[in-house]
């Protein structure tokens, strides 16, 4: 569902800095898309890293009162800055290519751009060589579509993670789950969300993404749900996705929506972690 920039000019073609220097965060739809597209189990390419310094909206636990984790693509070799992404292919002559370009994570698709108040700009902390992205590149509509799609994915993923965390909070404190259990849960959730998307159709999904509220945004007034004729198409989709997610762990009551309001600080800090993990992966 995430749009990707296109066109003849691609400064990423011979670079690959971000594929080595960054944590590449992945979310539920990313994992499902890579796993199904590459016929891999998520545990073959995903690791969990502890979120010690800042807990993002994608954080999950494996034990009540335990550490918070996020998910990232694995690295080749030891997990440390400078190590290449597990899917980066070295071609020789200093050139690299993404080995899963068609299924690459959403954070990769929109890098190095952020959006704020409808304006697309390059992240000031990006590792791109100088003058890689002139203004003519920034104004392409595909960037805005990709950023809208990423915000949509993060909002839906927040609901899936919230459901899992509610299960953890309801478990005995000594009960400890393992990462493959969480990954299996995500695959099951996104199997059903994929069926929801298929039923909606591509044209409707394009409308959903185009109207999804990006930042800055205030708290969403959910009282509008009592007036069906006023409910925008993106909110109808969000409610349907929540209904799918609420089918998991039916012993738990539905949770309040976890729609994130505008974050404090820089727009690039809006729930998309890219800094190196502060400890070893789980």
N, C-alpha and C positions, 0 to 999 in steps of 0.2 A: 504494500500500500504506500510505501514511501517513494516519492518522486526523486529522481537523480538528475543532476545537471548533465546536459549533453552539449554537443558542439565540437568543432574541429580542434579547439585549443584545450589541451589538458596538461597543466604544469605538473600534475601528479605522475605522469607517465614514466618519468625517469628519476623520481625522487625517493619516496619510501621512508622519509624521516619519521613521519608520524607512526608508521608501522613498527618502528623500532623503539622510539622514545616514550610512547604513551602506553598507559593502560587503555585497552579498548573495551569499554563497558558494553555489555550485551544485556538485553531484556528479553522478555518472554517470546515475543514475535520473532526477534532475531534468532534465538535458539531454535525455535520450531522451523524457521525457514532454512537455516543452515543444515539442521539435522535431516529434514526431509529432502532437501535439494541435493545434499552430498551423500545421503544414505549413511549417516554416522550417528552413533549414540552421543548425546550431549556431553557425557563424561569424557569423550575423546578429545574435546576441544575447549571445554569450559572449566575454569577453576574459580573458587571463591576466594575473595580477599577481605580481610577485616577492615571495617571502617572505624578506625580509632579516632582520627582527628575531627571528622565531620560525618554525621549520619545523614545519608541522602534518602530521597524518597523511594529508592529501589532497595533499601536495606531489609534483610530478612534475618531471622534467627533459626538456629537448629536446636536450641534448648532455652527454656524459660530463664530469663535473667542472664543468658549467655551473650557472647559477642554478636555484634551486628556485622553482616557480610553483604558484599555486592558481588556481582558476577562479571567476569572478564574473559576475553579470549586468552588461551594459554600462550606461552612463549616457547620458542625453541631453546631447550637447555634451561639453565638456571633463571629463575624469575628475578630480573633486575633490569634497570634502565639500560637501553642500548641493545637488548636482546630482541631479535626479530619475532614478529607475530608467527604463530604456528602455521598460518596459511600463506605467509610471504614466500614467494618463489624467486630465487636468485637466478638471473639469466646470464650473468657474466658481464664483463665490461662495465661494472658499476651500475647495472640496470636491475630493477626488481619489478615484480608484478604480483598483484593480489591473485591468489589461486582460487578464490571463491568470489570473484568480482560480481557475478550476477546475484549472489546471496549475501554480499558483505553486510555487516551490521549497519543499522540506521545511523549511528554516530559517525561511521566512516563516510556514509553517503553525503552527509551535510557538512563534513569538515572541509575547510576551517571557518565556516560561517556561523553566525548567530543572528537572531532577529529580536528587535525590541521596538515597540510602537510601530510595527509594520515595516521597519527599515532593516534591510539585510546589511551586515557589515562583517568584515574579517575579524576573527578573534585576535586581540592584541598580543596574546601569548602563543600564537601559532608558530610552528617550526618551519613554515614555508620560506623558501628563499625570497629575498627582497623583490618586490614588483611582480610576484607570481600572479597576482589577481588584480588586474586593473579594473577600473570602475565599470567598464563595459561587461565584465564577467559577473560582477556583483548584482547587476540589475536583471539578470535572467530570471524569468518567473519560476523556473524549476527549483531554484534555491528556496524560495518562499514556500513552494509546495512541499519540498522535503522537510523543511523545518516545521511546518504545520503537521505533517505526518508523524514526525518524531514526537511532538508534544502530545498528539493523540495517543501514540503508543505508550508514552510514559504515564499518561493518565489511566489508561486501561491496565497497564502493568501494575500500577499502584493499587488497583482494586484486587488483582490476583495475589500480590504479595501481602496485602492486608488480610485477605482470607486465610492464607497460610499462617501468618503471625498470630491470628486469633486462635487457630488450632494449637499452636505452640503454647500460647498463654493459658489455654484450657487443659494442657497436659500436666502431669505431675512434675515437680521441679527436677526430679532425678532422671526423667525421661529425656534421652538425647537422640535426635534424629541424625541421619547422615545425608550428605549432599545429594547422592543419587535419588533419594526419596523426594527431595524438593524438585529436582530436575524432572523426574517422572510426573510429578504433579503438574509442572508447567507444560509438559508435552500434552498431557490429557486436557488441560484447560484450553490450550491453543488449537488442539484438534477441533474442539467444539466451537471455538471462535472462528476458525477457518470455515466451518459449515455455516455460521452466521453470515460471514462475509460473502460466501458463495450464493446464499439465498438473497442477499441484498443486491448483488450485482455490481459490476465495475462502475457504472454511471452513478449509482447512489453513493458508493464509497467515495468517488471523486467529490461529490457534493458535501459529504460528511467532512472530509479532510479540508476542503476549501473554507468551511464555516467553523472549523474547530477553533475555540478561543485561545489565542497565544498570549504571551506576556506583553505589556502589563495587563493584568486582569484582576478584578475584585472577586470576592466570594460569589460563587454561582448561586442564584436564588432558585432553589429547588421547589419552591411553592408553585412555580409555573407549571409543574407536572399535573396540578389539579385542573389546568385549563388546556386540554389537548390541542386546541386550535392555535395556541401560542407557543407550543413546544418546538424549538428549532430542530432541524434534522440531525445535527450532531448530538444533541441531548437525547433524542430518541435512540440513536445508536448506543450511546453511553448506558442508558437504562437497560437496553437489551443485553449488552455485554455484561453488566452487573448481574442480570438474571441468570445468565449462563454460569458465571463464576459462583453465584450463591447456591448452585446445585451441588457444589462440592462441600463436603462436611455439613450435611443438612441438619445435624444436631446443633449447629451453631446458628444463632439468629443473624439476620442480615445486619451488616455493619453500616455506619454512616458513610456516605461517599467521601472518598479521600482526595477529591479534586484539589490540586495545589493552587493556592493564590500566588500572586507575584512575589518572588523571592527577594530578599534584601541583597544588596551588593551588586556585583557585575552581572549583566545578562547572561554571560557564558557560565555562570555558576548555577544556572537554573536546573538543578537536578541531574546534570550530566557530568559525572566525575571523570577526570582524565589524568589526575596526578598518580604518581607511583604508589603502590600499596606500602603501608608502613610495617608490614610483617609478611611471613610466608603464607602461601595460599593454603586453604583447608583441603 
